[in-house]
């Protein structure tokens, strides 16, 4: 489901903590250009309605560039850690090379083909793909779960947010598959 601006504003108003002014189009484009990704349409809509602030929220306006880069790199770094330390390997990558340096090289190349995951909150990530209704993943190395079939469902679940009084409780549909990341579910 596509996140509308009205629903984004309602979700932000219900969040615990502070919400800063919305990110303007120039600020969104600057973050994307600076860090080499694209927000998906729902993530963009949320941030264009207001910027959640606090320790676990990425601050796309005034955040530490090194910290933002670390958060963006964490999903890939976690998979590479598991390749190196825990013998992780996907069958779709072919036979695992015997030499660790070569295995890491193959894994790094294959991970470069996967959609970038963009931090939403803590270790929760939204795929940086140009479509709406994408899941939000909880990512800790290769331990990946769907934490919400879409951004609105995720925010309601993570923060125990109510649905509108005049709306029926949302029925969570299956999450859209996301290349590579859905293979880890």
Backbone as JSON Lines, residues from 0, in Angstrom:
{"i":0,"aa":"X","n":[0.83,-1.17,0.0],"ca":[0.0,0.0,0.0],"c":[0.89,1.25,0.0]}
{"i":1,"aa":"X","n":[0.53,2.21,-0.77],"ca":[1.28,3.46,-0.85],"c":[0.98,4.32,0.37]}
{"i":2,"aa":"X","n":[2.02,4.85,0.99],"ca":[1.87,5.74,2.13],"c":[1.48,7.12,1.62]}
{"i":3,"aa":"X","n":[0.37,7.63,2.11],"ca":[-0.06,8.97,1.71],"c":[0.51,9.99,2.69]}
{"i":4,"aa":"X","n":[0.54,11.24,2.26],"ca":[1.04,12.31,3.12],"c":[0.19,12.43,4.38]}
{"i":5,"aa":"X","n":[-1.14,12.27,4.27],"ca":[-2.02,12.38,5.43],"c":[-1.73,11.27,6.44]}
{"i":6,"aa":"X","n":[-1.56,10.05,5.97],"ca":[-1.26,8.94,6.88],"c":[0.12,9.14,7.49]}
{"i":7,"aa":"X","n":[1.08,9.62,6.71],"ca":[2.43,9.88,7.23],"c":[2.37,10.9,8.35]}
{"i":8,"aa":"X","n":[1.6,11.97,8.18],"ca":[1.47,12.99,9.22],"c":[0.83,12.41,10.48]}
{"i":9,"aa":"X","n":[-0.19,11.57,10.31],"ca":[-0.85,10.94,11.47],"c":[0.12,10.02,12.21]}
{"i":10,"aa":"X","n":[0.89,9.24,11.47],"ca":[1.86,8.34,12.1],"c":[2.92,9.13,12.86]}
{"i":11,"aa":"X","n":[3.44,10.18,12.24],"ca":[4.45,11.0,12.89],"c":[3.9,11.66,14.15]}
{"i":12,"aa":"X","n":[2.66,12.12,14.1],"ca":[2.04,12.76,15.27],"c":[1.88,11.78,16.43]}
{"i":13,"aa":"X","n":[1.73,10.5,16.12],"ca":[1.52,9.49,17.16],"c":[2.83,8.92,17.7]}
{"i":14,"aa":"X","n":[3.94,9.19,17.04],"ca":[5.22,8.64,17.49],"c":[5.63,9.24,18.83]}
{"i":15,"aa":"X","n":[6.25,8.43,19.68],"ca":[6.84,9.01,20.88],"c":[8.08,9.81,20.48]}
{"i":16,"aa":"X","n":[8.39,10.84,21.2],"ca":[9.59,11.62,20.88],"c":[9.3,12.78,19.97]}
{"i":17,"aa":"X","n":[10.38,13.41,19.55],"ca":[10.28,14.64,18.76],"c":[10.25,14.32,17.27]}
{"i":18,"aa":"X","n":[9.58,15.19,16.55],"ca":[9.58,15.14,15.09],"c":[9.93,16.54,14.61]}
{"i":19,"aa":"X","n":[11.0,16.63,13.82],"ca":[11.43,17.91,13.3],"c":[10.67,18.29,12.04]}
{"i":20,"aa":"X","n":[10.98,19.46,11.51],"ca":[10.34,19.9,10.27],"c":[10.58,18.89,9.15]}
{"i":21,"aa":"X","n":[9.67,18.87,8.19],"ca":[9.81,17.96,7.05],"c":[11.1,18.23,6.28]}
{"i":22,"aa":"X","n":[11.61,17.2,5.65],"ca":[12.73,17.39,4.73],"c":[12.17,17.9,3.41]}
{"i":23,"aa":"X","n":[12.76,18.95,2.91],"ca":[12.36,19.47,1.6],"c":[12.93,18.61,0.49]}
{"i":24,"aa":"X","n":[12.46,18.82,-0.7],"ca":[12.93,18.04,-1.85],"c":[14.44,18.18,-2.03]}
{"i":25,"aa":"X","n":[14.96,19.38,-1.83],"ca":[16.4,19.58,-1.95],"c":[17.18,18.8,-0.9]}
{"i":26,"aa":"X","n":[16.66,18.74,0.33],"ca":[17.33,17.98,1.39],"c":[17.29,16.48,1.11]}
{"i":27,"aa":"X","n":[16.15,15.99,0.63],"ca":[16.04,14.57,0.27],"c":[17.02,14.23,-0.85]}
{"i":28,"aa":"X","n":[17.06,15.07,-1.87],"ca":[17.97,14.84,-3.0],"c":[19.43,14.92,-2.54]}
{"i":29,"aa":"X","n":[19.74,15.83,-1.65],"ca":[21.1,15.96,-1.14],"c":[21.53,14.7,-0.39]}
{"i":30,"aa":"X","n":[20.66,14.18,0.48],"ca":[20.97,12.95,1.21],"c":[21.2,11.8,0.23]}
{"i":31,"aa":"X","n":[20.34,11.68,-0.75],"ca":[20.48,10.59,-1.74],"c":[21.79,10.73,-2.52]}
{"i":32,"aa":"X","n":[22.08,11.92,-2.94],"ca":[23.31,12.17,-3.72],"c":[24.55,11.95,-2.85]}
{"i":33,"aa":"X","n":[24.51,12.44,-1.63],"ca":[25.67,12.35,-0.74],"c":[26.01,10.92,-0.36]}
{"i":34,"aa":"X","n":[24.99,10.09,-0.19],"ca":[25.21,8.73,0.32],"c":[24.97,7.65,-0.73]}
{"i":35,"aa":"X","n":[24.61,8.06,-1.95],"ca":[24.53,7.11,-3.05],"c":[23.38,6.12,-2.99]}
{"i":36,"aa":"X","n":[22.18,6.59,-2.71],"ca":[21.0,5.73,-2.69],"c":[19.79,6.56,-3.06]}
{"i":37,"aa":"X","n":[18.63,5.88,-3.15],"ca":[17.34,6.54,-3.34],"c":[16.39,6.05,-2.27]}
{"i":38,"aa":"X","n":[15.69,6.96,-1.61],"ca":[14.62,6.57,-0.7],"c":[13.51,5.94,-1.53]}
{"i":39,"aa":"X","n":[12.84,4.93,-1.01],"ca":[11.66,4.44,-1.73],"c":[10.54,5.47,-1.54]}
{"i":40,"aa":"X","n":[9.5,5.43,-2.38],"ca":[8.47,6.48,-2.31],"c":[7.81,6.63,-0.94]}
{"i":41,"aa":"X","n":[7.58,5.54,-0.23],"ca":[6.93,5.64,1.09],"c":[7.86,6.29,2.11]}
{"i":42,"aa":"X","n":[9.13,5.91,2.09],"ca":[10.11,6.5,3.01],"c":[10.24,7.99,2.72]}
{"i":43,"aa":"X","n":[10.26,8.33,1.45],"ca":[10.34,9.74,1.03],"c":[9.11,10.51,1.53]}
{"i":44,"aa":"X","n":[7.93,9.91,1.39],"ca":[6.69,10.57,1.84],"c":[6.73,10.81,3.34]}
{"i":45,"aa":"X","n":[7.21,9.83,4.1],"ca":[7.3,9.99,5.55],"c":[8.21,11.16,5.91]}
{"i":46,"aa":"X","n":[9.41,11.18,5.33],"ca":[10.37,12.23,5.66],"c":[9.93,13.6,5.15]}
{"i":47,"aa":"X","n":[9.14,13.62,4.09],"ca":[8.61,14.89,3.57],"c":[7.47,15.41,4.45]}
{"i":48,"aa":"X","n":[6.98,14.55,5.37],"ca":[5.94,14.98,6.32],"c":[6.55,15.4,7.66]}
{"i":49,"aa":"X","n":[7.77,14.93,7.95],"ca":[8.44,15.28,9.19],"c":[9.63,14.37,9.41]}
{"i":50,"aa":"X","n":[10.63,14.86,10.1],"ca":[11.85,14.1,10.35],"c":[11.86,13.62,11.81]}
{"i":51,"aa":"X","n":[11.61,12.3,12.03],"ca":[11.68,11.8,13.4],"c":[13.09,12.0,13.95]}
{"i":52,"aa":"X","n":[13.16,12.44,15.2],"ca":[14.45,12.74,15.81],"c":[14.64,11.91,17.07]}
{"i":53,"aa":"X","n":[15.85,11.55,17.32],"ca":[16.17,10.79,18.53],"c":[17.34,9.87,18.25]}
{"i":54,"aa":"X","n":[17.8,9.21,19.28],"ca":[19.03,8.42,19.23],"c":[19.04,7.36,18.13]}
{"i":55,"aa":"X","n":[17.96,6.68,17.89],"ca":[17.97,5.57,16.93],"c":[17.47,5.97,15.54]}
{"i":56,"aa":"X","n":[16.99,7.19,15.39],"ca":[16.51,7.66,14.09],"c":[17.67,8.25,13.3]}
{"i":57,"aa":"X","n":[17.82,7.92,12.03],"ca":[18.86,8.59,11.24],"c":[18.45,10.04,10.99]}
{"i":58,"aa":"X","n":[19.36,10.93,11.24],"ca":[19.08,12.36,11.05],"c":[19.64,12.76,9.69]}
{"i":59,"aa":"X","n":[18.77,12.74,8.69],"ca":[19.19,13.03,7.31],"c":[19.45,14.52,7.1]}
{"i":60,"aa":"X","n":[19.14,15.35,8.06],"ca":[19.39,16.79,7.93],"c":[20.71,17.18,8.58]}
{"i":61,"aa":"X","n":[20.92,16.81,9.83],"ca":[22.08,17.27,10.58],"c":[22.9,16.14,11.18]}
{"i":62,"aa":"X","n":[22.68,14.91,10.73],"ca":[23.36,13.77,11.32],"c":[24.84,13.72,10.99]}
{"i":63,"aa":"X","n":[25.56,12.98,11.81],"ca":[26.98,12.76,11.59],"c":[27.16,11.93,10.31]}
{"i":64,"aa":"X","n":[27.87,12.46,9.3],"ca":[28.03,11.72,8.05],"c":[28.65,10.33,8.25]}
{"i":65,"aa":"X","n":[29.62,10.22,9.15],"ca":[30.23,8.91,9.39],"c":[29.23,7.93,9.99]}
{"i":66,"aa":"X","n":[28.42,8.4,10.9],"ca":[27.4,7.54,11.5],"c":[26.35,7.1,10.5]}
{"i":67,"aa":"X","n":[25.96,8.03,9.61],"ca":[24.99,7.67,8.57],"c":[25.58,6.65,7.6]}
{"i":68,"aa":"X","n":[26.84,6.84,7.23],"ca":[27.5,5.87,6.34],"c":[27.6,4.49,7.01]}
{"i":69,"aa":"X","n":[27.94,4.49,8.31],"ca":[28.02,3.23,9.04],"c":[26.67,2.52,9.05]}
{"i":70,"aa":"X","n":[25.6,3.29,9.28],"ca":[24.26,2.69,9.31],"c":[23.88,2.14,7.93]}
{"i":71,"aa":"X","n":[24.25,2.86,6.87],"ca":[23.98,2.39,5.51],"c":[24.8,1.14,5.17]}
{"i":72,"aa":"X","n":[26.02,1.07,5.68],"ca":[26.9,-0.07,5.38],"c":[26.63,-1.29,6.24]}
{"i":73,"aa":"X","n":[25.94,-1.11,7.37],"ca":[25.78,-2.2,8.34],"c":[25.16,-3.47,7.77]}
{"i":74,"aa":"X","n":[24.12,-3.42,6.94],"ca":[23.57,-4.69,6.43],"c":[24.58,-5.48,5.59]}
{"i":75,"aa":"X","n":[25.32,-4.81,4.73],"ca":[26.32,-5.49,3.9],"c":[27.47,-5.99,4.77]}
{"i":76,"aa":"X","n":[27.94,-5.13,5.67],"ca":[29.03,-5.53,6.56],"c":[28.64,-6.75,7.39]}
{"i":77,"aa":"X","n":[27.37,-6.81,7.83],"ca":[26.9,-7.94,8.62],"c":[26.91,-9.24,7.84]}
{"i":78,"aa":"X","n":[26.5,-9.18,6.58],"ca":[26.52,-10.39,5.74],"c":[27.96,-10.82,5.52]}
{"i":79,"aa":"X","n":[28.83,-9.87,5.21],"ca":[30.25,-10.21,4.99],"c":[30.88,-10.8,6.26]}
{"i":80,"aa":"X","n":[30.49,-10.3,7.42],"ca":[30.97,-10.86,8.68],"c":[30.57,-12.33,8.78]}
{"i":81,"aa":"X","n":[29.31,-12.62,8.44],"ca":[28.85,-14.01,8.51],"c":[29.52,-14.89,7.47]}
{"i":82,"aa":"X","n":[29.83,-14.35,6.32],"ca":[30.59,-15.12,5.32],"c":[31.96,-15.46,5.9]}
{"i":83,"aa":"X","n":[32.6,-14.49,6.52],"ca":[33.96,-14.68,7.05],"c":[33.99,-15.53,8.31]}
{"i":84,"aa":"X","n":[33.11,-15.25,9.24],"ca":[33.22,-15.86,10.57],"c":[32.3,-17.06,10.79]}
{"i":85,"aa":"X","n":[31.22,-17.14,10.03],"ca":[30.21,-18.16,10.31],"c":[29.92,-19.08,9.12]}
{"i":86,"aa":"X","n":[30.72,-18.98,8.07],"ca":[30.56,-19.87,6.93],"c":[29.31,-19.64,6.1]}
{"i":87,"aa":"X","n":[28.68,-18.47,6.25],"ca":[27.46,-18.19,5.48],"c":[27.76,-18.19,3.99]}
{"i":88,"aa":"X","n":[26.84,-18.8,3.23],"ca":[26.95,-18.79,1.77],"c":[25.59,-19.14,1.19]}
{"i":89,"aa":"X","n":[25.13,-18.39,0.21],"ca":[23.87,-18.7,-0.48],"c":[24.14,-19.62,-1.67]}
{"i":90,"aa":"X","n":[23.28,-20.59,-1.86],"ca":[23.41,-21.5,-3.01],"c":[23.4,-20.73,-4.33]}
{"i":91,"aa":"X","n":[22.61,-19.65,-4.38],"ca":[22.5,-18.88,-5.63],"c":[23.81,-18.19,-6.01]}
{"i":92,"aa":"X","n":[24.78,-18.13,-5.09],"ca":[26.08,-17.55,-5.38],"c":[27.01,-18.56,-6.05]}
{"i":93,"aa":"X","n":[26.58,-19.81,-6.2],"ca":[27.44,-20.84,-6.78],"c":[28.27,-21.51,-5.7]}
{"i":94,"aa":"X","n":[29.25,-22.26,-6.12],"ca":[30.12,-22.94,-5.16],"c":[30.95,-21.92,-4.39]}
{"i":95,"aa":"X","n":[31.06,-22.16,-3.09],"ca":[31.87,-21.26,-2.26],"c":[33.35,-21.52,-2.53]}
{"i":96,"aa":"X","n":[34.1,-20.46,-2.87],"ca":[35.55,-20.62,-3.03],"c":[36.19,-21.08,-1.72]}
{"i":97,"aa":"X","n":[37.22,-21.87,-1.83],"ca":[37.93,-22.37,-0.63],"c":[38.67,-21.24,0.09]}
{"i":98,"aa":"X","n":[39.28,-20.35,-0.69],"ca":[40.03,-19.25,-0.08],"c":[39.06,-18.17,0.4]}
{"i":99,"aa":"X","n":[39.22,-17.79,1.66],"ca":[38.33,-16.8,2.26],"c":[38.35,-15.48,1.52]}
{"i":100,"aa":"X","n":[39.51,-15.02,1.1],"ca":[39.58,-13.73,0.4],"c":[38.77,-13.77,-0.89]}
{"i":101,"aa":"X","n":[38.8,-14.89,-1.58],"ca":[38.02,-15.02,-2.82],"c":[36.53,-15.13,-2.51]}
{"i":102,"aa":"X","n":[36.19,-15.87,-1.44],"ca":[34.78,-15.97,-1.04],"c":[34.23,-14.6,-0.7]}
{"i":103,"aa":"X","n":[35.0,-13.81,0.04],"ca":[34.55,-12.46,0.39],"c":[34.42,-11.58,-0.85]}
{"i":104,"aa":"X","n":[35.29,-11.75,-1.8],"ca":[35.23,-10.98,-3.03],"c":[33.95,-11.31,-3.81]}
{"i":105,"aa":"X","n":[33.65,-12.6,-3.92],"ca":[32.42,-13.02,-4.62],"c":[31.2,-12.49,-3.87]}
{"i":106,"aa":"X","n":[31.19,-12.65,-2.55],"ca":[30.05,-12.18,-1.75],"c":[29.88,-10.67,-1.89]}
{"i":107,"aa":"X","n":[30.97,-9.94,-1.85],"ca":[30.9,-8.48,-1.97],"c":[30.32,-8.09,-3.33]}
{"i":108,"aa":"X","n":[30.75,-8.79,-4.39],"ca":[30.23,-8.5,-5.74],"c":[28.73,-8.8,-5.81]}
{"i":109,"aa":"X","n":[28.32,-9.93,-5.25],"ca":[26.91,-10.3,-5.29],"c":[26.07,-9.34,-4.44]}
{"i":110,"aa":"X","n":[26.61,-8.92,-3.31],"ca":[25.91,-7.96,-2.46],"c":[25.77,-6.6,-3.15]}
{"i":111,"aa":"X","n":[26.73,-6.27,-4.02],"ca":[26.64,-5.04,-4.79],"c":[25.48,-5.04,-5.76]}
{"i":112,"aa":"X","n":[24.94,-6.21,-6.07],"ca":[23.78,-6.33,-6.96],"c":[22.46,-6.23,-6.19]}
{"i":113,"aa":"X","n":[22.53,-6.35,-4.88],"ca":[21.32,-6.32,-4.05],"c":[20.86,-4.87,-3.85]}
{"i":114,"aa":"X","n":[19.55,-4.68,-3.69],"ca":[19.08,-3.32,-3.39],"c":[19.68,-2.81,-2.09]}
{"i":115,"aa":"X","n":[20.0,-1.56,-2.07],"ca":[20.54,-0.92,-0.87],"c":[19.45,-0.85,0.19]}
{"i":116,"aa":"X","n":[19.78,-1.13,1.41],"ca":[18.84,-0.96,2.52],"c":[19.12,0.36,3.21]}
{"i":117,"aa":"X","n":[18.07,1.12,3.44],"ca":[18.18,2.46,3.99],"c":[17.66,2.45,5.43]}
{"i":118,"aa":"X","n":[18.45,2.94,6.38],"ca":[18.0,2.9,7.78],"c":[16.74,3.73,8.0]}
{"i":119,"aa":"X","n":[15.82,3.12,8.74],"ca":[14.59,3.8,9.15],"c":[14.68,4.14,10.63]}
{"i":120,"aa":"X","n":[15.04,3.12,11.44],"ca":[15.12,3.29,12.89],"c":[15.96,2.14,13.44]}
{"i":121,"aa":"X","n":[17.04,2.47,14.11],"ca":[17.89,1.41,14.66],"c":[18.35,0.46,13.56]}
{"i":122,"aa":"X","n":[18.11,-0.84,13.77],"ca":[18.49,-1.82,12.75],"c":[17.29,-2.25,11.9]}
{"i":123,"aa":"X","n":[16.37,-1.34,11.7],"ca":[15.23,-1.54,10.8],"c":[15.52,-0.77,9.51]}
{"i":124,"aa":"X","n":[15.3,-1.43,8.39],"ca":[15.71,-0.89,7.09],"c":[14.61,-1.01,6.05]}
{"i":125,"aa":"X","n":[14.53,-0.02,5.18],"ca":[13.62,-0.03,4.04],"c":[14.45,-0.16,2.76]}
{"i":126,"aa":"X","n":[14.01,-1.0,1.83],"ca":[14.75,-1.12,0.56],"c":[14.72,0.19,-0.21]}
{"i":127,"aa":"X","n":[15.83,0.52,-0.81],"ca":[15.93,1.72,-1.64],"c":[15.56,1.39,-3.08]}
{"i":128,"aa":"X","n":[14.32,1.0,-3.28],"ca":[13.81,0.68,-4.61],"c":[12.73,1.68,-4.99]}
{"i":129,"aa":"X","n":[12.49,1.9,-6.28],"ca":[11.54,2.93,-6.71],"c":[10.09,2.47,-6.72]}
{"i":130,"aa":"X","n":[9.65,1.77,-5.67],"ca":[8.26,1.34,-5.61],"c":[7.73,1.47,-4.19]}
{"i":131,"aa":"X","n":[6.42,1.59,-4.09],"ca":[5.74,1.71,-2.8],"c":[5.37,0.34,-2.26]}
{"i":132,"aa":"X","n":[5.0,0.32,-1.0],"ca":[4.5,-0.9,-0.39],"c":[5.57,-1.94,-0.11]}
{"i":133,"aa":"X","n":[6.8,-1.49,0.07],"ca":[7.89,-2.42,0.34],"c":[7.99,-2.71,1.84]}
{"i":134,"aa":"X","n":[8.5,-3.87,2.19],"ca":[8.62,-4.22,3.61],"c":[9.71,-3.42,4.31]}
{"i":135,"aa":"X","n":[9.64,-3.43,5.62],"ca":[10.72,-2.93,6.46],"c":[11.32,-4.16,7.12]}
{"i":136,"aa":"X","n":[12.64,-4.31,6.98],"ca":[13.35,-5.46,7.52],"c":[14.06,-5.1,8.82]}
{"i":137,"aa":"X","n":[14.11,-6.06,9.71],"ca":[15.01,-6.0,10.85],"c":[16.23,-6.8,10.42]}
{"i":138,"aa":"X","n":[17.41,-6.18,10.47],"ca":[18.62,-6.8,9.94],"c":[19.72,-6.81,10.99]}
{"i":139,"aa":"X","n":[20.14,-8.0,11.35],"ca":[21.3,-8.2,12.21],"c":[22.13,-9.29,11.54]}
{"i":140,"aa":"X","n":[23.19,-8.88,10.82],"ca":[24.01,-9.79,10.02],"c":[23.1,-10.51,9.03]}
{"i":141,"aa":"X","n":[23.07,-11.85,9.03],"ca":[22.18,-12.56,8.09],"c":[20.87,-12.97,8.74]}
{"i":142,"aa":"X","n":[20.63,-12.46,9.95],"ca":[19.34,-12.68,10.61],"c":[18.42,-11.55,10.16]}
{"i":143,"aa":"X","n":[17.59,-11.85,9.18],"ca":[16.72,-10.85,8.56],"c":[15.28,-11.31,8.73]}
{"i":144,"aa":"X","n":[14.44,-10.42,9.25],"ca":[13.01,-10.71,9.34],"c":[12.23,-9.5,8.83]}
{"i":145,"aa":"X","n":[11.02,-9.76,8.38],"ca":[10.13,-8.68,7.99],"c":[9.5,-8.14,9.27]}
{"i":146,"aa":"X","n":[9.68,-6.85,9.52],"ca":[9.12,-6.24,10.7],"c":[7.84,-5.49,10.38]}
{"i":147,"aa":"X","n":[7.53,-5.4,9.11],"ca":[6.28,-4.8,8.65],"c":[6.2,-4.96,7.15]}
{"i":148,"aa":"X","n":[5.04,-5.34,6.65],"ca":[4.89,-5.54,5.2],"c":[5.03,-4.24,4.42]}
{"i":149,"aa":"X","n":[4.88,-3.12,5.12],"ca":[5.12,-1.8,4.52],"c":[5.5,-0.84,5.64]}
{"i":150,"aa":"X","n":[5.85,0.37,5.3],"ca":[6.35,1.32,6.28],"c":[5.32,1.67,7.34]}
{"i":151,"aa":"X","n":[4.07,1.88,6.95],"ca":[3.03,2.23,7.92],"c":[2.8,1.08,8.9]}
{"i":152,"aa":"X","n":[2.74,-0.13,8.39],"ca":[2.55,-1.3,9.25],"c":[3.73,-1.44,10.2]}
{"i":153,"aa":"X","n":[4.92,-1.23,9.69],"ca":[6.11,-1.29,10.54],"c":[6.02,-0.28,11.68]}
{"i":154,"aa":"X","n":[5.73,0.99,11.38],"ca":[5.69,2.02,12.41],"c":[4.62,1.7,13.46]}
{"i":155,"aa":"X","n":[3.47,1.21,13.01],"ca":[2.42,0.85,13.97],"c":[2.9,-0.27,14.88]}
{"i":156,"aa":"X","n":[3.59,-1.25,14.32],"ca":[4.07,-2.39,15.11],"c":[5.2,-1.96,16.05]}
{"i":157,"aa":"X","n":[6.2,-1.29,15.53],"ca":[7.37,-0.93,16.33],"c":[7.0,-0.05,17.52]}
{"i":158,"aa":"X","n":[6.08,0.89,17.3],"ca":[5.76,1.88,18.32],"c":[4.37,1.7,18.92]}
{"i":159,"aa":"X","n":[3.73,0.57,18.6],"ca":[2.41,0.24,19.14],"c":[1.45,1.41,18.94]}
{"i":160,"aa":"X","n":[1.4,1.9,17.69],"ca":[0.56,3.04,17.35],"c":[-0.86,2.58,17.04]}
{"i":161,"aa":"X","n":[-1.84,3.36,17.44],"ca":[-3.23,2.99,17.14],"c":[-3.57,3.26,15.68]}
{"i":162,"aa":"X","n":[-4.59,2.58,15.2],"ca":[-5.14,2.91,13.89],"c":[-6.22,3.96,14.13]}
{"i":163,"aa":"X","n":[-6.64,4.62,13.07],"ca":[-7.69,5.64,13.2],"c":[-8.95,5.01,13.78]}
{"i":164,"aa":"X","n":[-9.67,5.76,14.61],"ca":[-10.86,5.24,15.29],"c":[-11.9,4.75,14.29]}
{"i":165,"aa":"X","n":[-12.05,5.45,13.17],"ca":[-13.08,5.08,12.2],"c":[-12.58,4.09,11.15]}
{"i":166,"aa":"X","n":[-11.37,3.55,11.34],"ca":[-10.81,2.6,10.38],"c":[-10.77,1.21,10.99]}
{"i":167,"aa":"X","n":[-11.02,0.2,10.17],"ca":[-10.84,-1.16,10.68],"c":[-9.36,-1.42,10.91]}
{"i":168,"aa":"X","n":[-9.06,-2.34,11.79],"ca":[-7.66,-2.71,12.02],"c":[-7.06,-3.19,10.7]}
{"i":169,"aa":"X","n":[-5.86,-2.71,10.39],"ca":[-5.26,-3.12,9.12],"c":[-4.94,-4.61,9.12]}
{"i":170,"aa":"X","n":[-5.17,-5.22,7.98],"ca":[-4.82,-6.62,7.79],"c":[-3.49,-6.64,7.07]}
{"i":171,"aa":"X","n":[-2.5,-7.27,7.68],"ca":[-1.17,-7.26,7.08],"c":[-1.12,-8.3,5.96]}
{"i":172,"aa":"X","n":[-0.79,-7.82,4.79],"ca":[-0.65,-8.71,3.64],"c":[0.79,-9.23,3.61]}
{"i":173,"aa":"X","n":[1.03,-10.25,2.82],"ca":[2.41,-10.74,2.72],"c":[3.32,-9.64,2.16]}
{"i":174,"aa":"X","n":[4.55,-9.65,2.62],"ca":[5.52,-8.64,2.18],"c":[5.92,-8.91,0.73]}
{"i":175,"aa":"X","n":[6.08,-7.83,-0.02],"ca":[6.63,-7.95,-1.37],"c":[8.04,-8.51,-1.29]}
{"i":176,"aa":"X","n":[8.39,-9.38,-2.21],"ca":[9.78,-9.88,-2.18],"c":[10.76,-8.79,-2.63]}
{"i":177,"aa":"X","n":[11.9,-8.79,-2.0],"ca":[12.98,-7.85,-2.32],"c":[14.19,-8.69,-2.69]}
{"i":178,"aa":"X","n":[14.75,-8.47,-3.88],"ca":[15.9,-9.3,-4.29],"c":[16.96,-9.38,-3.19]}
{"i":179,"aa":"X","n":[17.54,-10.53,-3.05],"ca":[18.54,-10.92,-2.1],"c":[18.01,-10.91,-0.67]}
{"i":180,"aa":"X","n":[17.51,-9.79,-0.16],"ca":[17.14,-9.69,1.24],"c":[16.02,-10.65,1.6]}
{"i":181,"aa":"X","n":[15.06,-10.85,0.72],"ca":[13.98,-11.81,1.0],"c":[14.52,-13.23,1.01]}
{"i":182,"aa":"X","n":[15.63,-13.5,0.34],"ca":[16.24,-14.84,0.36],"c":[16.76,-15.2,1.75]}
{"i":183,"aa":"X","n":[17.01,-14.2,2.59],"ca":[17.54,-14.44,3.93],"c":[16.46,-14.69,4.96]}
{"i":184,"aa":"X","n":[15.2,-14.49,4.58],"ca":[14.1,-14.67,5.54],"c":[14.0,-16.12,5.98]}
